[in-house]
Amino acid sequence: MNALESKQVCWTAVLEFVQRRGVDPTSVLTAGTQRWADLDDNDPDKLGAVLAAGVHHALRQDSAQAARAEASHAISASADWRQVSSEIRQRTDARRSGARIERREVV
């Protein structure tokens, strides 16, 4: 994967892939449980449970990505970031030039 390649997860694509293999993720054992572990490794239900877990994982990633995007938009809209940047730059320049001397608490 290169740096420009998308890392966006689409859980419905994973669900469709699993369903095309005849697995209903809502009706299989939960992967990792004792009942699942007791199944023979060649039992199709064992693989079906792992595929269903993949759907669940993709859904969690997709939801987390959507939440991060929503938070990013909220942060972006919460302030005039151009103005904030300008104020920080002006304060930094004033410190460097000696025009601004920080107050220090006397103890």
Backbone bond lengths (Angstrom), bond angles and torsions (degrees), N, CA, C in turn:
res aa  C-N    CA-C-N  psi(-1)  N-CA   C-N-CA  omega(-1)  CA-C   N-CA-C  phi
1 M - - - 1.450 - - 1.524 108.07 -
2 N 1.313 115.76 129.97 1.460 118.48 177.26 1.527 109.62 -92.28
3 A 1.316 116.14 169.78 1.463 121.90 -174.54 1.523 112.91 -62.50
4 L 1.319 117.95 -26.37 1.462 120.58 -176.67 1.525 113.28 -92.42
5 E 1.317 116.93 -6.73 1.459 120.34 -178.27 1.532 110.17 -71.67
6 S 1.318 116.25 137.63 1.460 121.48 -177.92 1.524 110.99 -66.78
7 K 1.324 115.14 141.13 1.461 121.32 175.82 1.525 110.45 -112.13
8 Q 1.332 116.05 12.21 1.454 120.55 -179.77 1.521 109.45 -66.27
9 V 1.325 115.97 134.95 1.460 122.19 -179.30 1.524 108.92 -104.76
10 C 1.326 115.97 132.09 1.464 121.77 175.78 1.527 107.16 -114.50
11 W 1.316 116.43 101.22 1.459 119.74 -173.83 1.520 112.57 -65.09
12 T 1.341 117.70 -28.45 1.466 118.79 -179.02 1.527 111.33 -67.09
13 A 1.329 117.58 -30.22 1.468 119.91 176.27 1.524 110.02 -65.39
14 V 1.333 116.64 -37.74 1.469 120.79 178.03 1.524 109.39 -68.42
15 L 1.329 116.97 -43.81 1.464 121.19 178.46 1.527 110.83 -58.41
16 E 1.324 116.83 -46.84 1.468 120.35 -179.68 1.526 111.36 -62.33
17 F 1.324 117.39 -40.18 1.467 121.58 177.59 1.527 110.06 -59.65
18 V 1.332 116.28 -46.02 1.466 121.31 -178.42 1.529 110.23 -66.83
19 Q 1.324 117.26 -42.31 1.464 120.45 179.82 1.524 111.78 -64.64
20 R 1.334 117.18 -35.09 1.474 119.56 177.81 1.527 111.33 -64.12
21 R 1.304 117.12 -19.44 1.458 121.53 177.66 1.526 111.48 -93.76
22 G 1.327 115.82 10.74 1.462 120.98 174.70 1.516 114.47 80.11
23 V 1.316 117.85 18.88 1.463 120.95 -179.18 1.523 109.17 -105.85
24 D 1.336 115.72 128.29 1.464 121.51 172.82 1.524 106.75 -100.46
25 P 1.325 117.82 105.53 1.463 120.68 -174.80 1.526 114.73 -59.53
26 T 1.340 117.08 -17.43 1.465 119.60 -179.08 1.519 112.58 -86.46
27 S 1.325 117.53 -6.24 1.468 118.72 -173.58 1.526 113.48 -127.38
28 V 1.319 117.52 21.83 1.469 119.71 179.96 1.523 109.95 -112.24
29 L 1.318 114.92 166.06 1.463 120.17 174.81 1.523 109.70 -61.50
30 T 1.307 115.66 158.74 1.458 120.13 174.69 1.523 108.38 -85.30
31 A 1.322 116.19 124.17 1.463 120.75 179.92 1.521 109.64 -60.53
32 G 1.321 115.29 137.79 1.456 121.13 177.07 1.514 114.26 95.93
33 T 1.337 117.92 -12.93 1.463 119.79 178.10 1.523 109.15 -75.41
34 Q 1.319 116.13 167.55 1.466 119.56 -179.33 1.528 110.97 -64.41
35 R 1.344 117.30 -40.09 1.479 119.19 177.83 1.518 110.61 -59.71
36 W 1.318 117.17 -40.43 1.465 121.68 178.09 1.523 109.82 -65.14
37 A 1.321 117.36 -45.89 1.468 121.38 -178.36 1.526 111.39 -63.11
38 D 1.330 116.60 -31.72 1.466 120.63 -178.96 1.526 112.87 -73.67
39 L 1.327 118.17 -16.75 1.465 120.67 178.48 1.528 109.93 -67.60
40 D 1.310 115.49 149.56 1.464 120.59 173.50 1.528 108.42 -64.72
41 D 1.317 116.17 143.97 1.467 119.75 -178.81 1.524 112.96 -59.71
42 N 1.316 117.91 -22.05 1.464 121.26 179.47 1.531 112.94 -91.77
43 D 1.315 117.19 -0.38 1.464 121.14 179.16 1.530 108.50 -70.42
44 P 1.336 117.86 125.43 1.466 120.13 -178.77 1.531 112.93 -60.86
45 D 1.334 117.58 -26.29 1.464 120.05 178.47 1.530 111.75 -66.60
46 K 1.332 116.31 -28.13 1.466 119.66 179.22 1.531 109.76 -68.03
47 L 1.320 116.19 -46.42 1.463 119.93 177.70 1.530 110.39 -67.47
48 G 1.329 116.63 -38.21 1.464 120.38 178.45 1.521 111.80 -59.15
49 A 1.322 116.28 -39.05 1.464 120.40 178.40 1.525 111.11 -65.41
50 V 1.326 116.80 -38.63 1.470 120.22 178.33 1.527 109.99 -67.77
51 L 1.320 117.26 -40.74 1.466 120.29 177.05 1.531 110.68 -63.01
52 A 1.329 116.84 -40.84 1.467 120.46 178.06 1.528 110.53 -64.15
53 A 1.317 117.10 -37.31 1.471 120.46 176.82 1.526 110.17 -63.62
54 G 1.324 116.51 -34.70 1.463 120.28 176.40 1.519 111.70 -64.33
55 V 1.327 116.51 -38.06 1.471 120.52 176.68 1.530 109.12 -62.93
56 H 1.326 115.72 -45.78 1.466 120.49 -179.97 1.530 110.85 -60.36
57 H 1.318 116.38 -44.36 1.471 120.57 179.97 1.532 110.79 -63.24
58 A 1.321 116.65 -43.70 1.470 120.12 179.29 1.528 110.81 -63.45
59 L 1.333 117.17 -38.81 1.466 120.88 177.67 1.525 110.61 -62.66
60 R 1.329 116.61 -42.84 1.476 120.19 178.56 1.528 110.73 -62.99
61 Q 1.329 117.03 -42.97 1.467 120.00 179.04 1.526 111.00 -64.41
62 D 1.314 116.50 -45.42 1.465 121.67 179.66 1.527 109.98 -59.19
63 S 1.332 116.86 -46.41 1.468 121.16 -179.87 1.525 111.42 -63.74
64 A 1.323 116.74 -41.18 1.467 120.61 179.46 1.525 110.62 -65.28
65 Q 1.327 116.86 -40.10 1.466 120.17 178.18 1.524 110.47 -63.25
66 A 1.317 116.59 -41.96 1.469 120.36 179.29 1.526 110.30 -64.23
67 A 1.328 117.07 -40.82 1.467 120.56 179.32 1.525 111.02 -65.16
68 R 1.341 117.07 -40.94 1.471 119.96 178.49 1.528 110.61 -64.53
69 A 1.324 117.21 -40.08 1.469 120.35 178.91 1.525 110.36 -64.42
70 E 1.326 116.66 -42.42 1.465 120.93 179.26 1.532 110.26 -63.39
71 A 1.327 116.94 -43.40 1.469 120.74 178.32 1.522 110.77 -63.34
72 S 1.317 116.47 -39.79 1.461 121.17 179.11 1.526 110.86 -61.03
73 H 1.322 116.47 -42.65 1.467 120.37 178.78 1.529 110.77 -65.90
74 A 1.329 116.39 -39.34 1.466 120.05 179.38 1.529 110.77 -65.02
75 I 1.326 116.84 -42.67 1.469 120.59 178.37 1.521 110.01 -64.33
76 S 1.309 116.01 -43.29 1.463 120.53 -179.73 1.526 111.67 -59.38
77 A 1.315 116.34 -37.61 1.461 120.78 -177.38 1.528 113.13 -85.37
78 S 1.330 117.53 -7.46 1.464 120.38 -172.43 1.522 114.67 -80.09
79 A 1.325 118.00 -13.99 1.469 120.29 -178.23 1.519 109.72 -154.24
80 D 1.317 114.42 164.47 1.460 120.44 172.87 1.525 105.90 -87.49
81 W 1.328 116.18 89.80 1.460 121.19 -172.03 1.525 112.39 -66.34
82 R 1.310 118.06 -27.12 1.467 120.64 175.20 1.531 109.18 -64.67
83 Q 1.327 116.27 -42.45 1.468 121.09 178.38 1.528 110.59 -66.96
84 V 1.317 117.48 -42.90 1.468 121.09 178.03 1.520 109.99 -58.57
85 S 1.317 116.75 -46.00 1.465 121.48 178.81 1.523 111.25 -60.44
86 S 1.311 116.37 -42.97 1.465 121.23 179.89 1.527 110.68 -62.34
87 E 1.327 117.08 -43.75 1.467 120.94 179.51 1.527 111.34 -63.62
88 I 1.313 116.99 -42.56 1.469 120.80 178.64 1.523 109.97 -63.21
89 R 1.316 115.86 -44.61 1.468 120.32 -179.85 1.531 110.63 -62.22
90 Q 1.339 117.10 -44.52 1.467 120.95 179.67 1.530 111.11 -62.71
91 R 1.321 117.09 -43.19 1.459 121.15 179.68 1.527 110.87 -64.59
92 T 1.323 116.66 -42.51 1.466 120.94 178.30 1.524 110.82 -63.15
93 D 1.318 116.44 -44.89 1.473 120.24 178.44 1.526 110.80 -62.22
94 A 1.336 117.32 -39.86 1.465 121.10 179.92 1.526 111.03 -65.66
95 R 1.320 117.53 -38.75 1.471 120.36 177.06 1.521 110.69 -64.08
96 R 1.323 115.27 -46.23 1.473 119.74 -178.03 1.528 112.09 -62.84
97 S 1.315 115.94 -37.36 1.471 119.64 -177.21 1.528 112.16 -82.14
98 G 1.316 117.07 -12.73 1.461 120.51 -177.27 1.513 113.02 88.60
99 A 1.315 117.98 -0.85 1.464 121.31 178.99 1.527 111.40 -69.92
100 R 1.310 117.03 -22.12 1.466 120.81 178.13 1.520 107.40 -123.26
101 I 1.304 114.77 125.66 1.461 120.46 177.32 1.520 106.55 -116.41
102 E 1.305 115.25 122.22 1.462 120.47 -178.00 1.523 110.20 -68.26
103 R 1.306 115.94 140.86 1.462 120.94 174.52 1.516 108.23 -78.28
104 R 1.309 114.77 143.40 1.460 119.90 176.60 1.515 108.14 -121.81
105 E 1.303 114.92 142.15 1.454 120.27 179.12 1.524 108.70 -73.88
106 V 1.308 116.02 132.02 1.465 121.00 177.98 1.514 107.67 -89.49
107 V 1.314 114.53 126.63 1.469 118.98 -178.04 1.497 110.37 -108.13
